[in-house]
Amino acid sequence: MKKILPLVILLATVGHAQEKSVTSPTRALPPLPAVDEIIDRYITTIGGREALMKLTTRHVTGSFEIEGLNVAGDLEAYTADPDKSSSIVTVKGIGRFLQVNNGARAWASDPAGGLRELVGPELAASIRDHYFHRELNLRKLYTKLDVVGREKVGEATAYVVAATPPDSNIPEKLYFDADSYLLIRYDTDREGPQGRVIIKTTLSDFRVVDGVRIAHQTRQVSPAFTSVFRYDRIRHNLPIDESRFNKPSAP
């Protein structure tokens, strides 16, 4: 296989060069939009600032699976404005996986590793990822936002925004559909017990709930496996017991 791969790459390169030699010149693409325009249109297309600000809590239920490994389960998540969250994934035959943020501290628990507190970059990323009105606070959550190009995400063309968090010099990448301005993918560099990994998350199946357009499926690709989360029910503004955001007990 190692001997075949360079040949495949070489043939692909040659083919691309031949294609260039016979393809007629194409028109230049229009200039990239400014990052403020992308963010503002994103907020508008998902429902607008006024509709978003009416929401203060979110309760989600759904399902989870790891593609190709016959691993599946149920998920439940609670989030509250501004930065509290609690998510539980129960995998059949394995156990429960928890992650909890109370706005200042965060914990993760799983059957193999037990309970541990997130600190440093892990803590900062966890709070940033679960910030309730994240879409309204991108300029606050990242120290630098730059439009760096266009890329294909599936069949869609997306504007790519490099988003540099305050705790890292490695930017995350946010992909906004060039037609709808929905956020359809984001790539993150994450620190974990096994070291740093790149996670690519694709958002799909957008539906309107309480005046806000929300993805009902996310697909996360990591070096180890691909996970799919499907959300069956999303409810807003329900009272949530504060104890859900406390430090969980050990498994």
TORKOL-4160 file (C-alpha; in steps of 0.2 Angstrom, whole numbers, padded with zeros to 4 digits, m for minus):
251
<pt num="1" X="0000" Y="0000" Z="0000"/>
<pt num="2" X="0014" Y="0012" Z="0004"/>
<pt num="3" X="0022" Y="0009" Z="m0013"/>
<pt num="4" X="0005" Y="0012" Z="m0022"/>
<pt num="5" X="0000" Y="0028" Z="m0013"/>
<pt num="6" X="0014" Y="0039" Z="m0020"/>
<pt num="7" X="0009" Y="0033" Z="m0038"/>
<pt num="8" X="m0009" Y="0037" Z="m0035"/>
<pt num="9" X="m0004" Y="0055" Z="m0029"/>
<pt num="10" X="0008" Y="0057" Z="m0044"/>
<pt num="11" X="m0006" Y="0052" Z="m0056"/>
<pt num="12" X="m0018" Y="0063" Z="m0048"/>
<pt num="13" X="m0005" Y="0077" Z="m0050"/>
<pt num="14" X="m0002" Y="0074" Z="m0068"/>
<pt num="15" X="m0020" Y="0073" Z="m0072"/>
<pt num="16" X="m0023" Y="0089" Z="m0063"/>
<pt num="17" X="m0009" Y="0097" Z="m0073"/>
<pt num="18" X="m0016" Y="0090" Z="m0089"/>
<pt num="19" X="m0033" Y="0097" Z="m0085"/>
<pt num="20" X="m0026" Y="0114" Z="m0082"/>
<pt num="21" X="m0018" Y="0114" Z="m0099"/>
<pt num="22" X="m0034" Y="0112" Z="m0109"/>
<pt num="23" X="m0046" Y="0121" Z="m0098"/>
<pt num="24" X="m0051" Y="0139" Z="m0103"/>
<pt num="25" X="m0047" Y="0153" Z="m0091"/>
<pt num="26" X="m0061" Y="0156" Z="m0078"/>
<pt num="27" X="m0068" Y="0172" Z="m0072"/>
<pt num="28" X="m0060" Y="0178" Z="m0056"/>
<pt num="29" X="m0071" Y="0175" Z="m0040"/>
<pt num="30" X="m0078" Y="0190" Z="m0032"/>
<pt num="31" X="m0069" Y="0197" Z="m0016"/>
<pt num="32" X="m0072" Y="0188" Z="0000"/>
<pt num="33" X="m0085" Y="0196" Z="0012"/>
<pt num="34" X="m0079" Y="0205" Z="0027"/>
<pt num="35" X="m0079" Y="0194" Z="0043"/>
<pt num="36" X="m0092" Y="0206" Z="0051"/>
<pt num="37" X="m0104" Y="0204" Z="0036"/>
<pt num="38" X="m0102" Y="0185" Z="0037"/>
<pt num="39" X="m0106" Y="0185" Z="0056"/>
<pt num="40" X="m0121" Y="0197" Z="0054"/>
<pt num="41" X="m0129" Y="0187" Z="0040"/>
<pt num="42" X="m0126" Y="0171" Z="0050"/>
<pt num="43" X="m0136" Y="0178" Z="0065"/>
<pt num="44" X="m0149" Y="0184" Z="0053"/>
<pt num="45" X="m0151" Y="0168" Z="0044"/>
<pt num="46" X="m0153" Y="0158" Z="0060"/>
<pt num="47" X="m0167" Y="0169" Z="0066"/>
<pt num="48" X="m0160" Y="0186" Z="0072"/>
<pt num="49" X="m0153" Y="0193" Z="0088"/>
<pt num="50" X="m0171" Y="0197" Z="0095"/>
<pt num="51" X="m0177" Y="0179" Z="0093"/>
<pt num="52" X="m0160" Y="0172" Z="0100"/>
<pt num="53" X="m0161" Y="0183" Z="0115"/>
<pt num="54" X="m0178" Y="0176" Z="0120"/>
<pt num="55" X="m0170" Y="0159" Z="0124"/>
<pt num="56" X="m0162" Y="0156" Z="0141"/>
<pt num="57" X="m0161" Y="0137" Z="0142"/>
<pt num="58" X="m0161" Y="0122" Z="0131"/>
<pt num="59" X="m0165" Y="0104" Z="0134"/>
<pt num="60" X="m0160" Y="0092" Z="0120"/>
<pt num="61" X="m0163" Y="0073" Z="0119"/>
<pt num="62" X="m0158" Y="0061" Z="0105"/>
<pt num="63" X="m0147" Y="0047" Z="0099"/>
<pt num="64" X="m0128" Y="0044" Z="0097"/>
<pt num="65" X="m0118" Y="0031" Z="0087"/>
<pt num="66" X="m0100" Y="0028" Z="0082"/>
<pt num="67" X="m0100" Y="0023" Z="0063"/>
<pt num="68" X="m0094" Y="0006" Z="0059"/>
<pt num="69" X="m0092" Y="0000" Z="0077"/>
<pt num="70" X="m0109" Y="m0005" Z="0082"/>
<pt num="71" X="m0109" Y="0007" Z="0096"/>
<pt num="72" X="m0124" Y="0017" Z="0099"/>
<pt num="73" X="m0134" Y="0025" Z="0114"/>
<pt num="74" X="m0145" Y="0040" Z="0120"/>
<pt num="75" X="m0140" Y="0058" Z="0123"/>
<pt num="76" X="m0147" Y="0071" Z="0134"/>
<pt num="77" X="m0141" Y="0089" Z="0136"/>
<pt num="78" X="m0145" Y="0104" Z="0146"/>
<pt num="79" X="m0138" Y="0122" Z="0143"/>
<pt num="80" X="m0142" Y="0138" Z="0152"/>
<pt num="81" X="m0137" Y="0156" Z="0148"/>
<pt num="82" X="m0123" Y="0161" Z="0149"/>
<pt num="83" X="m0111" Y="0147" Z="0150"/>
<pt num="84" X="m0118" Y="0132" Z="0160"/>
<pt num="85" X="m0120" Y="0115" Z="0152"/>
<pt num="86" X="m0122" Y="0097" Z="0156"/>
<pt num="87" X="m0122" Y="0083" Z="0143"/>
<pt num="88" X="m0125" Y="0064" Z="0146"/>
<pt num="89" X="m0122" Y="0050" Z="0133"/>
<pt num="90" X="m0127" Y="0033" Z="0138"/>
<pt num="91" X="m0120" Y="0019" Z="0128"/>
<pt num="92" X="m0128" Y="0002" Z="0128"/>
<pt num="93" X="m0116" Y="m0011" Z="0136"/>
<pt num="94" X="m0103" Y="0002" Z="0141"/>
<pt num="95" X="m0110" Y="0015" Z="0152"/>
<pt num="96" X="m0112" Y="0034" Z="0154"/>
<pt num="97" X="m0101" Y="0048" Z="0148"/>
<pt num="98" X="m0104" Y="0065" Z="0156"/>
<pt num="99" X="m0097" Y="0082" Z="0153"/>
<pt num="100" X="m0102" Y="0097" Z="0165"/>
<pt num="101" X="m0098" Y="0115" Z="0165"/>
<pt num="102" X="m0104" Y="0127" Z="0178"/>
<pt num="103" X="m0096" Y="0143" Z="0170"/>
<pt num="104" X="m0080" Y="0142" Z="0180"/>
<pt num="105" X="m0076" Y="0124" Z="0182"/>
<pt num="106" X="m0079" Y="0109" Z="0171"/>
<pt num="107" X="m0078" Y="0090" Z="0173"/>
<pt num="108" X="m0078" Y="0074" Z="0162"/>
<pt num="109" X="m0083" Y="0057" Z="0167"/>
<pt num="110" X="m0083" Y="0040" Z="0158"/>
<pt num="111" X="m0082" Y="0022" Z="0163"/>
<pt num="112" X="m0064" Y="0019" Z="0158"/>
<pt num="113" X="m0056" Y="0035" Z="0164"/>
<pt num="114" X="m0067" Y="0039" Z="0179"/>
<pt num="115" X="m0070" Y="0057" Z="0184"/>
<pt num="116" X="m0058" Y="0071" Z="0181"/>
<pt num="117" X="m0058" Y="0090" Z="0181"/>
<pt num="118" X="m0054" Y="0099" Z="0165"/>
<pt num="119" X="m0041" Y="0113" Z="0167"/>
<pt num="120" X="m0031" Y="0124" Z="0156"/>
<pt num="121" X="m0034" Y="0123" Z="0137"/>
<pt num="122" X="m0047" Y="0109" Z="0140"/>
<pt num="123" X="m0057" Y="0120" Z="0152"/>
<pt num="124" X="m0057" Y="0135" Z="0141"/>
<pt num="125" X="m0062" Y="0125" Z="0125"/>
<pt num="126" X="m0076" Y="0117" Z="0135"/>
<pt num="127" X="m0084" Y="0133" Z="0141"/>
<pt num="128" X="m0081" Y="0141" Z="0124"/>
<pt num="129" X="m0090" Y="0126" Z="0115"/>
<pt num="130" X="m0105" Y="0126" Z="0126"/>
<pt num="131" X="m0107" Y="0145" Z="0128"/>
<pt num="132" X="m0126" Y="0147" Z="0126"/>
<pt num="133" X="m0127" Y="0162" Z="0115"/>
<pt num="134" X="m0111" Y="0157" Z="0106"/>
<pt num="135" X="m0117" Y="0164" Z="0089"/>
<pt num="136" X="m0119" Y="0181" Z="0096"/>
<pt num="137" X="m0103" Y="0181" Z="0105"/>
<pt num="138" X="m0090" Y="0175" Z="0092"/>
<pt num="139" X="m0081" Y="0192" Z="0093"/>
<pt num="140" X="m0080" Y="0189" Z="0112"/>
<pt num="141" X="m0075" Y="0171" Z="0112"/>
<pt num="142" X="m0061" Y="0173" Z="0100"/>
<pt num="143" X="m0047" Y="0186" Z="0100"/>
<pt num="144" X="m0045" Y="0186" Z="0081"/>
<pt num="145" X="m0057" Y="0182" Z="0066"/>
<pt num="146" X="m0051" Y="0182" Z="0049"/>
<pt num="147" X="m0059" Y="0177" Z="0032"/>
<pt num="148" X="m0046" Y="0166" Z="0024"/>
<pt num="149" X="m0054" Y="0158" Z="0009"/>
<pt num="150" X="m0067" Y="0147" Z="0001"/>
<pt num="151" X="m0068" Y="0128" Z="0002"/>
<pt num="152" X="m0080" Y="0115" Z="m0002"/>
<pt num="153" X="m0090" Y="0106" Z="0012"/>
<pt num="154" X="m0100" Y="0092" Z="0003"/>
<pt num="155" X="m0109" Y="0100" Z="m0011"/>
<pt num="156" X="m0109" Y="0118" Z="m0003"/>
<pt num="157" X="m0096" Y="0131" Z="m0006"/>
<pt num="158" X="m0091" Y="0139" Z="0011"/>
<pt num="159" X="m0082" Y="0155" Z="0017"/>
<pt num="160" X="m0068" Y="0149" Z="0029"/>
<pt num="161" X="m0065" Y="0160" Z="0045"/>
<pt num="162" X="m0050" Y="0157" Z="0055"/>
<pt num="163" X="m0055" Y="0160" Z="0073"/>
<pt num="164" X="m0041" Y="0161" Z="0086"/>
<pt num="165" X="m0045" Y="0158" Z="0104"/>
<pt num="166" X="m0037" Y="0168" Z="0118"/>
<pt num="167" X="m0029" Y="0152" Z="0125"/>
<pt num="168" X="m0021" Y="0146" Z="0109"/>
<pt num="169" X="m0011" Y="0152" Z="0094"/>
<pt num="170" X="m0019" Y="0138" Z="0084"/>
<pt num="171" X="m0035" Y="0145" Z="0075"/>
<pt num="172" X="m0051" Y="0135" Z="0074"/>
<pt num="173" X="m0059" Y="0135" Z="0057"/>
<pt num="174" X="m0078" Y="0140" Z="0055"/>
<pt num="175" X="m0086" Y="0136" Z="0038"/>
<pt num="176" X="m0101" Y="0147" Z="0033"/>
<pt num="177" X="m0112" Y="0142" Z="0018"/>
<pt num="178" X="m0109" Y="0155" Z="0005"/>
<pt num="179" X="m0127" Y="0155" Z="0000"/>
<pt num="180" X="m0136" Y="0153" Z="0016"/>
<pt num="181" X="m0123" Y="0159" Z="0028"/>
<pt num="182" X="m0127" Y="0145" Z="0040"/>
<pt num="183" X="m0112" Y="0138" Z="0050"/>
<pt num="184" X="m0111" Y="0121" Z="0042"/>
<pt num="185" X="m0094" Y="0115" Z="0049"/>
<pt num="186" X="m0081" Y="0119" Z="0061"/>
<pt num="187" X="m0064" Y="0111" Z="0064"/>
<pt num="188" X="m0056" Y="0112" Z="0081"/>
<pt num="189" X="m0039" Y="0108" Z="0089"/>
<pt num="190" X="m0042" Y="0100" Z="0106"/>
<pt num="191" X="m0032" Y="0094" Z="0120"/>
<pt num="192" X="m0037" Y="0078" Z="0129"/>
<pt num="193" X="m0030" Y="0064" Z="0139"/>
<pt num="194" X="m0022" Y="0056" Z="0124"/>
<pt num="195" X="m0015" Y="0073" Z="0118"/>
<pt num="196" X="m0020" Y="0085" Z="0104"/>
<pt num="197" X="m0032" Y="0080" Z="0091"/>
<pt num="198" X="m0041" Y="0088" Z="0076"/>
<pt num="199" X="m0060" Y="0086" Z="0077"/>
<pt num="200" X="m0070" Y="0091" Z="0061"/>
<pt num="201" X="m0089" Y="0094" Z="0065"/>
<pt num="202" X="m0102" Y="0095" Z="0051"/>
<pt num="203" X="m0119" Y="0102" Z="0055"/>
<pt num="204" X="m0135" Y="0097" Z="0045"/>
<pt num="205" X="m0154" Y="0094" Z="0046"/>
<pt num="206" X="m0158" Y="0112" Z="0051"/>
<pt num="207" X="m0175" Y="0115" Z="0058"/>
<pt num="208" X="m0184" Y="0130" Z="0065"/>
<pt num="209" X="m0187" Y="0128" Z="0084"/>
<pt num="210" X="m0195" Y="0143" Z="0093"/>
<pt num="211" X="m0190" Y="0155" Z="0079"/>
<pt num="212" X="m0172" Y="0149" Z="0078"/>
<pt num="213" X="m0164" Y="0138" Z="0065"/>
<pt num="214" X="m0155" Y="0124" Z="0074"/>
<pt num="215" X="m0145" Y="0109" Z="0067"/>
<pt num="216" X="m0153" Y="0093" Z="0072"/>
<pt num="217" X="m0138" Y="0082" Z="0067"/>
<pt num="218" X="m0119" Y="0084" Z="0070"/>
<pt num="219" X="m0106" Y="0072" Z="0063"/>
<pt num="220" X="m0089" Y="0073" Z="0072"/>
<pt num="221" X="m0074" Y="0066" Z="0063"/>
<pt num="222" X="m0058" Y="0062" Z="0074"/>
<pt num="223" X="m0043" Y="0052" Z="0070"/>
<pt num="224" X="m0050" Y="0038" Z="0081"/>
<pt num="225" X="m0068" Y="0037" Z="0075"/>
<pt num="226" X="m0083" Y="0046" Z="0068"/>
<pt num="227" X="m0098" Y="0050" Z="0079"/>
<pt num="228" X="m0115" Y="0055" Z="0074"/>
<pt num="229" X="m0127" Y="0064" Z="0086"/>
<pt num="230" X="m0146" Y="0066" Z="0081"/>
<pt num="231" X="m0157" Y="0077" Z="0090"/>
<pt num="232" X="m0175" Y="0071" Z="0092"/>
<pt num="233" X="m0182" Y="0085" Z="0103"/>
<pt num="234" X="m0176" Y="0102" Z="0107"/>
<pt num="235" X="m0185" Y="0113" Z="0120"/>
<pt num="236" X="m0182" Y="0130" Z="0126"/>
<pt num="237" X="m0184" Y="0141" Z="0142"/>
<pt num="238" X="m0189" Y="0126" Z="0153"/>
<pt num="239" X="m0183" Y="0128" Z="0171"/>
<pt num="240" X="m0167" Y="0118" Z="0174"/>
<pt num="241" X="m0161" Y="0113" Z="0192"/>
<pt num="242" X="m0145" Y="0121" Z="0196"/>
<pt num="243" X="m0138" Y="0105" Z="0203"/>
<pt num="244" X="m0136" Y="0098" Z="0185"/>
<pt num="245" X="m0121" Y="0110" Z="0184"/>
<pt num="246" X="m0113" Y="0104" Z="0199"/>
<pt num="247" X="m0098" Y="0092" Z="0200"/>
<pt num="248" X="m0104" Y="0075" Z="0195"/>
<pt num="249" X="m0101" Y="0060" Z="0206"/>
<pt num="250" X="m0088" Y="0047" Z="0201"/>
<pt num="251" X="m0095" Y="0033" Z="0190"/>
